[in-house]
Amino acid sequence: LFIIQHDCGHGNFFKSRSARDWVGRVIGTLLLTPYDYWRKTHAYHHAHSGDLDFRGFGDVDTITVREYYELTRSQRFQYRLYRHPLVLFGVGPAYQFLVKHRFPTDAPREWRQAWRSVWWTNVAIAGIVAVMWLTIGIGPFLMVQLPVTLIGSTLGVWMFYVQHQFEETYWHWHDGWDYYDASLLGSSYLVLPAPLQWITGNIGVHHVHHMSARIPNYKLQQAHDENEEFQVVTKVRFRDTLKLINLSLWDEENHELIRFKDLKRRGEAAKKAA
């Protein structure tokens, strides 16, 4: 369902924008996601992915090694806590879908359509909860809804993470940033077994999606296979994804995403060399 909503937000499936948006809004309500707010932040992500000057919307917060050294001890602790796998893939997804989507305080007030989407989605969700409460009871409803929400959101955040957070990914300051390179070098090709690729709507073919978001999910694999330029991509296999979850800092000098322990090791090596 999320992939269908996702593609509606990119202008796929229907010629009519109204049809796309209403399908997206209905599905978004079922997924606890205000469609117009999500579409706005996701469009920002596509327009600025890999651009160090435009971070903060629709991505996983990532800072450079230099920025990390400039933080206070308290700020470093907060960032390390945020990047901890239990927070990123446990607390974070639950917070995103249950709390932040209800009250997205990061959204400017000028985003009137996005805010209307937030409030109307909240009203619709409240209506659904009320109906479920009156028909089957709040306990049985939550016993089904909460696990589905928590598991689904965690898997979604995990997929999004491994599509952009890998060692050889792409980050540049805006003056040296290039959309083409950000799409091909900053997005991975998540190789999944055929059933999982079908269930996830081919979104693992993420480099093609970032190059042209108007390609519908059911044509992403074909586009990858038929175009030579798409072969230059970092392939991430399912078994390799656990190696990526501790990547936390962008090393501008070596153009790679590193772990906190890598930073510590380099610091110790530098002291010995001195």
C-alpha positions in Angstrom: 0.0 0.0 0.0 2.8 2.4 0.9 4.4 1.9 -2.6 1.1 2.7 -4.3 0.7 5.9 -2.2 4.4 6.7 -2.9 3.9 6.4 -6.7 0.7 8.5 -6.6 2.8 11.2 -4.9 5.2 11.1 -7.9 2.5 11.5 -10.5 2.1 7.8 -11.5 -0.9 5.4 -12.0 -3.5 7.9 -13.1 -3.7 10.7 -15.7 -5.9 12.7 -13.4 -4.0 14.5 -10.6 -7.1 14.5 -8.5 -7.5 10.8 -8.8 -3.8 10.2 -7.8 -4.1 12.5 -4.8 -7.3 11.1 -3.5 -6.0 7.5 -3.8 -2.9 8.7 -2.0 -4.9 10.4 0.7 -7.1 7.4 1.4 -4.1 5.0 1.5 -2.1 7.5 3.6 -4.9 7.6 6.2 -4.7 3.8 6.5 -0.9 4.1 6.9 -1.2 6.9 9.4 0.5 9.2 6.9 -0.8 12.7 5.9 -0.3 12.3 2.1 0.2 16.0 1.1 2.7 16.6 3.9 4.6 13.4 3.1 4.5 14.3 -0.7 6.0 17.7 0.1 8.9 16.4 2.2 9.5 13.5 -0.1 9.8 15.8 -3.1 12.3 17.8 -1.1 14.3 14.6 -0.5 14.4 13.9 -4.2 15.4 17.4 -5.1 18.2 17.6 -2.6 19.4 14.0 -1.9 23.1 14.0 -1.2 23.3 17.8 -0.9 25.0 18.8 2.4 23.5 22.3 2.2 19.9 21.0 2.1 19.5 18.4 4.8 16.6 18.0 7.2 13.5 16.9 5.3 12.7 13.4 4.2 16.1 11.9 5.0 18.1 10.3 7.8 20.0 13.1 9.6 23.6 12.8 8.7 26.5 15.1 9.7 30.1 15.3 8.5 33.2 14.4 10.6 34.1 18.1 10.9 30.6 19.0 12.1 30.7 16.2 14.7 34.0 17.6 16.1 32.4 21.0 16.4 29.5 19.7 18.5 29.5 20.0 22.3 29.7 16.8 24.4 26.0 16.9 24.9 25.2 17.4 21.2 27.6 14.5 20.3 25.7 12.3 22.8 22.4 13.3 21.2 23.6 12.5 17.7 25.1 9.2 18.7 21.9 8.3 20.5 19.9 9.2 17.4 22.1 7.1 15.1 22.0 4.1 17.4 20.2 1.2 15.6 17.7 0.7 18.4 16.6 4.3 18.0 16.8 4.4 14.2 14.9 1.2 13.6 13.0 0.9 16.9 11.9 4.1 18.5 12.3 6.2 15.4 9.8 4.5 13.1 7.2 4.4 15.9 7.8 8.1 16.6 7.6 9.0 12.9 4.3 7.3 12.2 2.5 7.7 15.6 3.7 11.1 16.7 5.4 13.2 14.1 2.9 12.5 11.4 0.2 13.7 13.8 2.1 16.9 14.7 4.9 17.7 12.2 6.4 20.7 13.9 9.2 20.9 11.3 6.7 21.9 8.6 6.6 25.6 7.8 3.2 27.3 8.3 3.4 28.4 4.7 2.8 24.7 3.7 -1.0 25.2 4.0 -2.0 22.2 1.9 0.4 20.0 3.9 -1.0 21.2 7.2 -4.6 20.7 6.0 -3.6 17.1 5.1 -2.2 16.6 8.6 -5.4 17.8 10.4 -7.8 16.0 8.1 -5.8 12.8 8.3 -5.9 13.0 12.1 -9.7 13.5 12.0 -10.1 10.5 9.7 -7.8 8.3 11.9 -9.8 9.4 15.0 -13.0 8.4 13.2 -11.6 5.0 12.3 -10.5 4.4 15.9 -13.9 5.4 17.2 -15.6 3.0 14.8 -13.3 0.1 15.8 -13.8 0.9 19.4 -17.5 0.7 19.1 -17.5 -2.4 17.0 -14.7 -4.8 18.1 -13.4 -2.9 21.2 -10.2 -0.8 21.6 -8.2 -3.7 23.0 -8.5 -6.1 20.0 -8.1 -3.2 17.6 -4.8 -2.1 19.1 -3.6 -5.7 19.4 -3.7 -5.8 15.6 -3.0 -2.2 14.6 0.0 -1.5 16.8 2.1 -4.5 15.7 1.3 -3.9 12.1 2.2 -0.3 12.4 5.5 -0.9 14.3 6.7 -3.8 12.1 5.7 -2.1 8.9 7.3 1.3 9.8 10.5 -0.4 10.9 10.8 -2.3 7.7 10.1 0.8 5.7 12.7 2.9 7.5 15.2 0.1 7.2 14.6 -0.1 3.4 15.0 3.7 3.1 18.1 3.6 5.2 20.0 1.0 3.1 19.0 2.8 -0.1 21.1 5.8 0.8 23.3 5.0 3.8 26.2 2.9 2.5 30.0 3.4 2.5 30.4 4.7 -1.1 27.3 6.9 -1.1 27.2 10.5 -2.4 27.4 13.7 -0.4 28.6 17.1 -1.6 28.1 20.7 -0.7 25.8 22.5 -3.1 28.5 24.1 -5.2 29.8 20.7 -6.2 26.5 18.8 -6.1 25.1 17.2 -9.2 21.6 15.6 -9.5 22.8 12.9 -11.9 25.6 11.8 -9.7 23.5 12.0 -6.6 20.9 9.7 -8.2 23.3 7.1 -9.5 26.0 7.2 -6.8 23.9 8.2 -3.8 21.2 5.5 -4.2 21.8 1.8 -4.0 20.3 -1.1 -5.8 18.9 -3.3 -3.1 19.0 -6.8 -4.5 16.1 -8.8 -3.0 14.6 -12.2 -3.7 11.9 -12.0 -6.4 8.9 -12.3 -4.0 10.3 -9.5 -1.7 11.0 -7.3 -4.7 7.5 -7.7 -5.9 6.0 -7.0 -2.4 8.1 -3.9 -2.1 7.2 -2.6 -5.6 10.7 -2.7 -6.9 11.6 0.3 -4.8 15.0 -1.4 -4.2 15.9 -0.4 -7.7 16.3 3.0 -6.1 18.9 4.6 -8.3 16.5 4.4 -11.3 13.7 5.8 -9.1 15.9 8.8 -8.1 17.0 9.4 -11.7 13.3 9.6 -12.8 10.6 9.4 -10.2 8.0 9.4 -12.9 8.9 5.8 -13.9 6.2 3.7 -12.1 7.4 1.0 -9.8 6.4 -1.8 -12.2 8.9 -0.5 -14.8 11.9 0.2 -12.6 13.6 -3.2 -13.1 13.0 -3.0 -16.9 14.5 0.5 -17.0 17.6 -0.7 -15.1 18.1 -3.7 -17.3 17.7 -1.8 -20.6 20.0 1.2 -19.8 23.7 0.9 -19.6 24.2 4.0 -17.4 22.2 2.3 -14.6 24.7 -0.5 -14.3 27.2 1.8 -12.5 25.5 1.4 -9.1 26.3 0.1 -5.7 24.5 -3.2 -5.2 23.4 -4.0 -1.7 22.4 -7.6 -1.0 20.0 -8.5 1.8 22.8 -10.3 3.7 25.0 -7.2 3.6 22.5 -4.8 5.1 23.5 -5.5 8.7 27.0 -4.1 8.0 25.5 -0.7 7.1 23.4 0.0 10.2 26.3 1.5 12.2 27.4 4.0 9.5 27.0 7.4 11.0 29.4 10.1 9.8 30.3 11.5 6.4 34.1 11.7 5.9 34.6 14.5 3.4 38.3 13.8 2.9 37.9 10.2 1.9 34.4 10.5 0.5 32.9 7.7 2.5 30.4 7.1 5.3 32.1 5.8 8.4 31.3 4.4 11.8 32.0 6.1 15.1 34.6 3.4 15.9 36.3 4.2 12.6 36.6 7.8 13.7 38.0 6.7 17.1 40.5 4.3 15.4 41.7 7.1 13.0 42.1 9.4 15.9 44.3 6.9 17.8 46.3 6.2 14.7 46.9 10.0 14.3 48.1 10.3 17.9 50.6 7.4 17.4 51.9 8.9 14.2 52.4 12.2 15.9 
